[in-house]
Amino acid sequence: MYKSTIPTGFPEGFLWGGATAANQYEGAWNEDGKGLSTAEVVKKAEKRTDMSLGNITLEDIEIAIADKTDENYPKRRGVDFYHRFEEDLALMGEMGAKAFRISLAWTRIFPNGDETEPNEAGLAFYDKVFETMAKYDIEPVVTLSHYESPIHLTMTRNGWADRATIADFNRFTETVFRRYKGKVKYWLTFNEINTGSFGFHETGAVDTGLPYDEQLQIRYQALHHQFVASAIATKQVHEIDPEAKIGAMLARMQTYPATPNPADVQAAQVQDELNLFFTDVQVRGEYPEFMNRYFAEHNVKIAMADDDEEILKAHPVDFLSFSYYMSTVTSAGDSEADALGNMAVGGRNPYLEASDWGWQIDPIGLRIALNEMWDRYRVPLFIVENGLGALDEIAADGGIHDTYRIDYLRKHIEQMREAIIDGVDLMGYTMWGIIDLVSFSTSEMSKRYGVVYVDQDDAGNGTLERKKKDSFAWYKKVIATNGDDLN
């Protein structure tokens, strides 16, 4: 649409803030009736480059269930938001945060996932959280499923591979939509739903050891059930709370061709399509034609109920949220070196620097991603994860001087502003791990993202004291000036 004037900066009401997930942040894994989730049976990684989150067996899960400690399962303890939410939210209020993205732990409300009545203690906890957020004028942005499916559903029906999980999930979603009507305006359905194509951590379906095509069959069938559940949740929230909005959430895996060779360009296009397939379904409301060939080549046959396609078409999401950490390059042949991080698949880019964990840092890629998704979908966009995992140290003067984090955030926010000037409708930015939490991929504490430091080491030792880093004051200034002052 032609406009005679263009924006010069961030819009009024832009949702600045931070993001977390219950399974990395909340703790209290065995209190007040909470059940065990899929995240809480994945052992901590042996090394920092270990991203094999889907490589889990039923035997592994049985061992984890029998283990009543958090020694090998750090996500069980998180950083104790459950008991410290007032302190943490006060810090966010001091910062001036406009939004805070959290997830609801499904197993805190329905411990096994298949109960007919919710656990009141779990619902009451989130009541207190939302009431405290309102005290500081912080808008909740709530993820319904952030890698936190009930492990009971894995053991009884292989998680989302079974269509019956749809009804259980939508009993949960209807319960929370009714309970928190008027308290929560922004909802997200499935966190980084595309990562379900990597297996267990997102779908709760165990497929380790099966041939690759059989794994894909289980994963994409499970994902279809999530698409339907997402559409039903969208219908529910629009009927229960017409003022609320609901969005999809994608791990954006921006990829470039390794060379101008047309074969590399086409290979990168395919990778892009495989990434955006998920939001094509959730935003456009239908399966894109390009997946027909992919499914045929891998012998994937999606079983659908008669009205599934009608449900998907009738109830697309209102906005599109996504995480962005890095980009990769794609070659038609074998890449010389694989890039690591956020389950991205591809080669290294010689023009980019990388973090201590090998994640390539590409701020301009964020602008590219924003423009491509805006052109494709024409719905409001929301960056709900972006940040730098780093080895923060307390200096001799007692401070945490994380200038490298400030530099990372500044460069990405600059590119967000450029995308807005380009014409992108961007509604908010919640940086990942506003307060240090347990790493998703490796269950480390050493990999710190927050602008607030938490005194806890990888073994769980420490006081859990919160301490502001230099980036706290910087981000507070960014929010206060609505992104105008990035110095």
C-alpha positions as CSV (number, residue, x, y, z in Angstrom):
1,M,0.0,0.0,0.0
2,Y,1.4,3.4,-1.0
3,K,2.0,5.9,1.7
4,S,3.3,9.4,1.3
5,T,5.2,9.2,4.6
6,I,7.3,6.4,6.0
7,P,8.0,5.6,9.7
8,T,11.2,6.8,11.2
9,G,11.3,4.6,14.2
10,F,9.5,2.2,16.5
11,P,5.7,2.7,16.7
12,E,3.9,4.0,19.8
13,G,2.9,1.1,22.0
14,F,5.7,-1.2,20.8
15,L,6.0,-4.1,23.2
16,W,9.6,-4.1,24.5
17,G,10.4,-6.8,27.0
18,G,11.9,-10.2,27.6
19,A,11.0,-13.9,27.3
20,T,11.4,-17.1,29.3
21,A,9.9,-20.7,29.3
22,A,8.5,-22.5,32.4
23,N,10.7,-25.5,31.9
24,Q,13.9,-23.4,32.0
25,Y,12.9,-20.8,34.5
26,E,10.1,-21.8,36.8
27,G,11.5,-24.7,38.9
28,A,9.3,-26.2,41.7
29,W,9.0,-29.3,39.4
30,N,7.5,-31.5,42.1
31,E,5.5,-29.0,44.1
32,D,1.8,-28.2,44.5
33,G,0.7,-31.2,42.3
34,K,2.7,-30.5,39.2
35,G,3.3,-33.4,36.9
36,L,6.5,-34.2,34.9
37,S,6.9,-32.8,31.4
38,T,8.9,-33.9,28.4
39,A,11.6,-31.2,29.1
40,E,12.2,-32.6,32.6
41,V,13.3,-36.1,31.3
42,V,16.0,-34.9,29.0
43,K,19.4,-35.2,30.7
44,K,21.9,-32.4,30.6
45,A,24.3,-32.5,27.7
46,E,27.8,-34.0,28.0
47,K,29.3,-31.3,25.8
48,R,28.2,-27.9,24.6
49,T,27.9,-28.9,21.0
50,D,25.3,-31.7,21.8
51,M,22.0,-30.8,20.2
52,S,20.6,-34.3,20.0
53,L,17.4,-33.4,21.9
54,G,15.2,-35.9,19.9
55,N,17.5,-38.8,20.5
56,I,15.7,-40.3,23.5
57,T,14.4,-43.7,24.2
58,L,11.5,-45.0,26.4
59,E,14.2,-46.6,28.6
60,D,15.8,-43.1,29.0
61,I,12.4,-41.7,30.0
62,E,11.7,-44.5,32.5
63,I,15.1,-43.9,34.2
64,A,14.3,-40.2,34.3
65,I,10.9,-40.8,35.9
66,A,12.4,-43.0,38.5
67,D,15.0,-40.3,39.4
68,K,13.4,-38.1,42.0
69,T,16.3,-35.5,41.9
70,D,17.2,-32.6,39.7
71,E,20.9,-33.5,39.5
72,N,20.9,-34.8,36.0
73,Y,17.9,-32.8,34.9
74,P,18.6,-29.1,35.6
75,K,15.4,-27.9,33.9
76,R,13.5,-29.3,36.9
77,R,15.0,-26.7,39.1
78,G,15.2,-23.8,36.7
79,V,16.1,-20.6,38.6
80,D,13.1,-20.8,41.0
81,F,10.8,-18.2,39.4
82,Y,8.0,-20.1,41.2
83,H,9.1,-18.7,44.5
84,R,10.8,-15.5,43.3
85,F,8.3,-14.2,40.8
86,E,7.6,-11.0,42.8
87,E,11.3,-10.1,42.9
88,D,11.8,-10.9,39.2
89,L,8.7,-9.0,38.1
90,A,9.8,-6.0,40.3
91,L,13.1,-6.0,38.4
92,M,11.2,-6.0,35.1
93,G,9.0,-3.2,36.3
94,E,12.1,-1.2,37.3
95,M,13.4,-1.8,33.8
96,G,10.2,-0.4,32.3
97,A,9.4,-3.6,30.4
98,K,6.1,-3.4,28.4
99,A,5.7,-7.1,27.9
100,F,6.9,-10.4,29.4
101,R,6.7,-13.6,27.6
102,I,6.2,-16.7,29.7
103,S,4.8,-20.1,29.1
104,L,2.2,-22.0,31.1
105,A,3.4,-25.4,32.3
106,W,0.6,-27.7,31.1
107,T,1.6,-30.2,33.8
108,R,1.1,-27.6,36.5
109,I,-2.5,-27.3,35.5
110,F,-3.2,-30.8,34.2
111,P,-0.4,-32.9,35.7
112,N,-0.9,-36.0,33.5
113,G,-2.5,-34.1,30.6
114,D,-5.6,-36.3,30.4
115,E,-7.5,-35.3,33.6
116,T,-10.9,-33.8,33.2
117,E,-10.5,-31.3,36.0
118,P,-7.5,-28.9,36.5
119,N,-5.2,-28.5,39.4
120,E,-6.4,-25.4,41.2
121,A,-2.9,-24.8,42.8
122,G,-1.4,-24.5,39.3
123,L,-4.1,-22.1,38.1
124,A,-3.8,-20.0,41.3
125,F,0.0,-19.6,40.8
126,Y,-0.5,-18.0,37.4
127,D,-3.3,-15.8,38.8
128,K,-0.7,-14.3,41.2
129,V,1.9,-13.9,38.4
130,F,-0.6,-12.1,36.1
131,E,-1.8,-9.9,39.0
132,T,1.8,-8.9,39.8
133,M,2.5,-8.1,36.2
134,A,-0.5,-5.9,36.0
135,K,0.8,-4.0,39.0
136,Y,3.8,-3.0,36.9
137,D,1.8,-2.5,33.7
138,I,3.6,-5.4,32.0
139,E,1.6,-7.1,29.3
140,P,1.7,-10.9,29.5
141,V,2.6,-12.8,26.3
142,V,1.7,-16.4,27.1
143,T,2.9,-19.5,25.3
144,L,0.6,-22.4,25.6
145,S,3.1,-25.1,24.8
146,H,6.8,-24.5,25.1
147,Y,8.4,-28.0,24.9
148,E,6.3,-28.9,28.0
149,S,4.0,-31.8,27.1
150,P,3.0,-34.1,29.9
151,I,5.4,-37.1,29.9
152,H,2.4,-39.3,30.9
153,L,1.0,-38.7,27.4
154,T,4.3,-39.9,25.9
155,M,4.2,-43.1,27.9
156,T,0.5,-43.9,27.3
157,R,0.1,-42.8,23.7
158,N,3.4,-41.5,22.3
159,G,2.5,-37.8,22.8
160,W,1.2,-35.8,19.8
161,A,1.5,-38.8,17.5
162,D,-1.9,-39.8,18.8
163,R,-4.9,-37.7,17.7
164,A,-6.4,-38.1,21.1
165,T,-3.9,-35.5,22.4
166,I,-5.8,-32.8,20.5
167,A,-8.8,-33.0,22.8
168,D,-6.6,-33.0,26.0
169,F,-4.7,-30.0,24.8
170,N,-7.8,-28.1,23.9
171,R,-9.3,-28.9,27.3
172,F,-6.2,-27.2,28.8
173,T,-6.5,-24.2,26.4
174,E,-10.2,-23.6,27.1
175,T,-9.5,-23.8,30.8
176,V,-6.8,-21.1,30.7
177,F,-8.6,-18.9,28.2
178,R,-11.6,-18.8,30.6
179,R,-9.5,-18.4,33.7
180,Y,-7.3,-15.6,32.5
181,K,-9.9,-13.7,30.3
182,G,-9.1,-10.0,30.5
183,K,-5.7,-10.7,32.1
184,V,-3.9,-12.0,29.0
185,K,-4.3,-10.3,25.7
186,Y,-1.6,-12.1,23.7
187,W,-1.3,-15.9,23.3
188,L,1.0,-18.1,21.4
189,T,0.2,-21.7,20.5
190,F,3.3,-23.9,20.0
191,N,6.8,-22.6,20.6
192,E,9.1,-23.0,17.6
193,I,6.6,-25.5,16.1
194,N,8.9,-26.3,13.2
195,T,11.3,-27.9,15.5
196,G,8.8,-30.8,15.8
197,S,10.4,-32.1,12.6
198,F,13.5,-32.9,14.8
199,G,11.4,-35.1,17.1
200,F,10.7,-35.7,20.7
201,H,11.4,-32.4,22.5
202,E,8.5,-30.6,20.6
203,T,6.1,-33.4,19.9
204,G,6.6,-35.7,22.9
205,A,6.7,-38.6,20.4
206,V,9.6,-41.1,20.7
207,D,10.9,-42.4,17.4
208,T,14.6,-43.0,18.1
209,G,16.1,-45.9,16.1
210,L,13.5,-45.9,13.3
211,P,14.4,-45.4,9.7
212,Y,14.4,-41.7,8.8
213,D,11.3,-41.8,6.6
214,E,9.4,-43.5,9.5
215,Q,10.6,-40.8,11.8
216,L,9.3,-38.2,9.5
217,Q,5.9,-39.9,9.2
218,I,5.5,-39.8,13.0
219,R,6.8,-36.3,13.3
220,Y,4.7,-34.7,10.6
221,Q,1.6,-36.6,11.7
222,A,2.1,-35.3,15.2
223,L,2.6,-31.8,13.8
224,H,-0.7,-32.1,11.9
225,H,-2.4,-32.8,15.2
226,Q,-0.8,-29.7,16.6
227,F,-1.9,-27.6,13.6
228,V,-5.5,-28.7,14.3
229,A,-5.2,-28.1,18.0
230,S,-3.8,-24.6,17.3
231,A,-6.8,-23.8,15.0
232,I,-9.2,-25.0,17.6
233,A,-7.5,-22.9,20.3
234,T,-7.7,-19.9,18.0
235,K,-11.5,-20.5,17.7
236,Q,-11.8,-20.9,21.4
237,V,-10.0,-17.7,22.4
238,H,-11.9,-15.6,19.8
239,E,-15.2,-16.9,21.2
240,I,-14.2,-16.7,24.9
241,D,-12.3,-13.4,24.8
242,P,-12.8,-11.4,21.6
243,E,-10.3,-8.8,22.7
244,A,-7.4,-11.3,22.9
245,K,-5.1,-12.1,20.0
246,I,-3.3,-15.4,19.3
247,G,-0.2,-16.1,17.2
248,A,1.9,-18.8,15.8
249,M,5.6,-19.1,16.8
250,L,8.4,-20.2,14.4
251,A,12.1,-20.7,14.9
252,R,13.1,-18.7,11.9
253,M,16.0,-20.5,10.2
254,Q,17.1,-17.9,7.7
255,T,19.3,-19.5,5.1
256,Y,21.5,-18.2,2.2
257,P,22.8,-20.1,-0.8
258,A,26.5,-20.9,-0.3
259,T,27.3,-19.6,-3.7
260,P,25.5,-18.0,-6.7
261,N,25.4,-21.4,-8.3
262,P,21.8,-21.9,-9.2
263,A,21.9,-25.4,-7.6
264,D,22.8,-23.8,-4.3
265,V,20.2,-21.1,-4.7
266,Q,17.5,-23.7,-5.3
267,A,18.7,-25.8,-2.4
268,A,18.4,-22.7,-0.1
269,Q,14.9,-22.1,-1.5
270,V,13.9,-25.6,-0.5
271,Q,15.3,-25.2,3.0
272,D,13.4,-21.9,3.3
273,E,10.2,-23.6,2.2
274,L,10.6,-26.4,4.7
275,N,11.0,-23.7,7.4
276,L,8.0,-21.6,6.4
277,F,5.7,-24.6,5.7
278,F,4.6,-24.4,9.4
279,T,3.5,-20.8,9.3
280,D,2.0,-21.3,5.8
281,V,-0.4,-23.7,7.5
282,Q,-1.0,-21.6,10.6
283,V,-1.3,-18.1,9.0
284,R,-2.7,-19.0,5.5
285,G,-4.7,-21.9,6.8
286,E,-3.7,-24.5,4.4
287,Y,-1.0,-27.0,3.4
288,P,1.2,-25.4,0.7
289,E,1.6,-27.4,-2.6
290,F,5.4,-27.6,-2.4
291,M,5.1,-30.0,0.5
292,N,3.3,-32.6,-1.6
293,R,6.6,-33.5,-3.3
294,Y,8.5,-33.6,-0.1
295,F,6.0,-35.9,1.5
296,A,5.9,-38.1,-1.5
297,E,9.7,-38.4,-1.6
298,H,9.8,-39.5,2.0
299,N,6.7,-41.7,2.0
300,V,4.8,-39.4,4.4
301,K,1.1,-39.7,4.4
302,I,-0.9,-37.4,6.6
303,A,-4.0,-38.9,8.1
304,M,-6.7,-36.2,8.4
305,A,-10.2,-36.2,9.8
306,D,-12.9,-35.1,7.3
307,D,-13.1,-31.5,8.7
308,D,-9.4,-30.9,9.5
309,E,-8.8,-28.8,6.4
310,E,-11.9,-26.8,7.0
311,I,-10.9,-26.1,10.6
312,L,-7.4,-25.0,9.5
313,K,-8.8,-22.6,6.9
314,A,-11.5,-21.1,9.2
315,H,-9.2,-20.3,12.1
316,P,-5.8,-18.9,11.2
317,V,-3.7,-17.1,13.8
318,D,-3.9,-13.3,14.2
319,F,-0.2,-12.6,14.1
320,L,3.1,-14.3,13.6
321,S,5.8,-14.5,16.3
322,F,9.2,-16.0,15.8
323,S,12.7,-16.5,17.3
324,Y,15.8,-15.4,15.5
325,Y,19.3,-16.1,16.7
326,M,21.4,-16.9,13.6
327,S,21.5,-17.7,9.9
328,T,23.1,-20.5,8.0
329,V,24.2,-21.2,4.4
330,T,22.9,-24.0,2.3
331,S,24.7,-25.9,-0.5
332,A,23.5,-28.4,-3.0
333,G,26.4,-30.6,-2.0
334,D,28.0,-31.3,1.4
335,S,28.9,-28.2,3.4
336,E,32.5,-27.9,4.6
337,A,31.5,-27.2,8.2
338,D,28.2,-27.3,9.9
339,A,26.9,-24.4,11.8
340,L,25.7,-25.0,15.3
341,G,22.8,-23.6,17.3
342,N,19.1,-23.4,17.7
343,M,18.7,-26.6,15.7
344,A,19.6,-24.8,12.5
345,V,20.9,-27.0,9.8
346,G,23.4,-25.7,7.3
347,G,27.0,-24.5,6.7
348,R,29.1,-21.7,8.2
349,N,29.1,-18.3,6.7
350,P,32.7,-16.9,6.3
351,Y,31.4,-13.3,6.6
352,L,30.0,-13.8,10.1
353,E,31.4,-14.0,13.6
354,A,30.1,-16.6,16.0
355,S,29.3,-16.8,19.7
356,D,31.2,-19.0,22.2
357,W,28.7,-21.7,21.3
358,G,29.3,-21.5,17.6
359,W,26.1,-19.6,16.8
360,Q,26.6,-17.2,13.8
361,I,25.8,-13.6,14.6
362,D,23.9,-12.0,11.7
363,P,21.9,-8.9,12.6
364,I,21.2,-8.0,8.9
365,G,19.7,-11.5,8.6
366,L,16.9,-10.4,11.0
367,R,16.0,-7.5,8.7
368,I,15.9,-9.9,5.8
369,A,13.7,-12.4,7.7
370,L,11.3,-9.6,8.8
371,N,10.9,-8.4,5.2
372,E,10.5,-11.8,3.7
373,M,7.8,-12.9,6.3
374,W,6.0,-9.6,6.0
375,D,5.9,-9.9,2.2
376,R,4.7,-13.5,2.5
377,Y,2.0,-13.2,5.2
378,R,0.9,-9.5,5.7
379,V,0.1,-10.1,9.3
380,P,1.7,-8.3,12.3
381,L,5.1,-9.8,13.3
382,F,6.5,-10.2,16.8
383,I,10.1,-11.1,17.6
384,V,9.6,-13.1,20.8
385,E,13.2,-14.5,21.1
386,N,16.5,-13.0,20.2
387,G,19.6,-12.8,22.4
388,L,23.2,-13.8,23.0
389,G,24.2,-16.8,25.1
390,A,27.6,-15.9,26.6
391,L,30.0,-16.8,29.5
392,D,29.3,-13.9,31.8
393,E,31.8,-13.3,34.7
394,I,31.6,-11.1,37.8
395,A,34.4,-8.6,37.6
396,A,36.7,-7.6,40.4
397,D,34.5,-4.5,41.1
398,G,31.5,-6.8,41.5
399,G,29.8,-5.8,38.2
400,I,29.0,-7.9,35.1
401,H,30.2,-5.8,32.2
402,D,28.5,-7.5,29.3
403,T,29.3,-5.0,26.6
404,Y,29.3,-7.9,24.1
405,R,25.6,-8.5,24.8
406,I,24.8,-4.8,24.5
407,D,26.6,-4.8,21.1
408,Y,24.6,-7.9,20.0
409,L,21.2,-6.4,21.0
410,R,22.0,-3.0,19.6
411,K,22.9,-4.3,16.2
412,H,19.7,-6.4,16.0
413,I,17.5,-3.6,17.2
414,E,19.0,-1.3,14.6
415,Q,18.0,-3.8,11.9
416,M,14.5,-4.0,13.4
417,R,14.2,-0.3,13.0
418,E,15.4,-0.6,9.4
419,A,12.7,-3.2,8.7
420,I,10.0,-0.9,10.2
421,I,11.2,1.8,7.9
422,D,11.0,-0.7,5.0
423,G,7.3,-1.0,5.9
424,V,7.2,-4.1,8.1
425,D,4.4,-4.2,10.7
426,L,6.4,-5.2,13.8
427,M,4.5,-5.2,17.1
428,G,7.1,-6.1,19.7
429,Y,10.5,-7.5,20.8
430,T,11.0,-9.7,23.8
431,M,14.7,-10.6,24.1
432,W,15.4,-14.1,25.2
433,G,16.2,-14.9,28.8
434,I,15.7,-11.5,30.3
435,I,16.8,-13.1,33.5
436,D,19.4,-15.9,33.4
437,L,17.8,-19.3,33.1
438,V,18.8,-22.9,32.3
439,S,19.8,-23.4,28.6
440,F,17.3,-25.3,26.5
441,S,19.7,-27.2,24.3
442,T,22.4,-28.2,26.9
443,S,20.8,-27.5,30.3
444,E,23.7,-25.3,31.3
445,M,23.6,-22.2,33.5
446,S,27.0,-21.2,32.1
447,K,25.3,-20.1,28.9
448,R,23.7,-16.9,30.1
449,Y,21.3,-14.7,28.1
450,G,19.8,-12.3,30.7
451,V,20.3,-8.7,31.5
452,V,20.0,-10.0,35.1
453,Y,22.5,-12.4,36.5
454,V,21.4,-15.4,38.6
455,D,23.9,-16.9,41.1
456,Q,23.7,-20.5,40.2
457,D,26.2,-22.8,38.5
458,D,25.8,-25.8,36.2
459,A,25.5,-28.1,39.2
460,G,22.8,-26.1,40.8
461,N,25.0,-24.5,43.4
462,G,24.5,-20.9,44.4
463,T,22.3,-18.5,46.3
464,L,20.0,-17.7,43.3
465,E,20.6,-14.0,44.1
466,R,19.6,-11.7,41.2
467,K,22.2,-9.1,40.1
468,K,21.8,-6.5,37.4
469,K,24.3,-6.6,34.5
470,D,25.5,-3.5,32.6
471,S,23.0,-4.5,29.9
472,F,20.1,-3.9,32.3
473,A,20.6,-0.2,32.4
474,W,21.2,-0.1,28.7
475,Y,18.0,-1.9,27.9
476,K,16.1,0.2,30.4
477,K,17.2,3.3,28.4
478,V,16.3,1.6,25.1
479,I,12.7,1.0,26.4
480,A,12.3,4.4,27.9
481,T,13.3,6.1,24.6
482,N,11.2,3.6,22.5
483,G,14.4,2.5,20.7
484,D,15.6,5.9,19.9
485,D,18.7,5.8,22.1
486,L,20.8,2.8,21.5
487,N,24.1,4.2,22.6
